[in-house]
Amino acid sequence: MFGEFESARSHDRKSDLAARICSALRVHATIEEEIFYPAYLEATQDTEIHHEAEIEHQGAKRLIDEIESTGPDDDHFEARVSVLQEMIRHHVKEEERSGGMFAKARSSDMDLRALGRQLEERKLELKGESDEGGMQRMPPGRSRGAGRDMRMRSH
Ligand SMILES: [Fe+2]
């Protein structure tokens, strides 16, 4: 979706894509913070990686708030979306690198299957909520690929 945003020309299309990027990322961040991160901390006692990930989420969410409260008319709109993309790329790399959060989670005694189910359940719940709120902005047939390149994973 970030790629589509970059190549989009019209303000309508840009604001539609930005809204979808933001809501998908918000859902993803929320389920991790509510379910995965606390379980990770409890199982590994690894405050360093855990806190860093939390702070990265906070930074991304601040940017998401700003993107959602402005629009393509704002001077810094595109810059915000592009910095958000860089932040997410960095964050995902940190989570997925060897010795990173996911690797450590896999070698811990965390019940990843159960967590995966909880994450999925909560994700569907939150997506239902945000779809209701976002109806105006999403004409039928436009929901294709929502979250497709958001690296949605069940951990
Ligand atoms: Fe994360």
Boltz pocket constraint, residues with backbone or C-beta under 6 A from the ligand:
constraints:
  - pocket:
      binder: B
      contacts: [[A, 29], [A, 32], [A, 53], [A, 57], [A, 91], [A, 95]]
      max_distance: 6.0
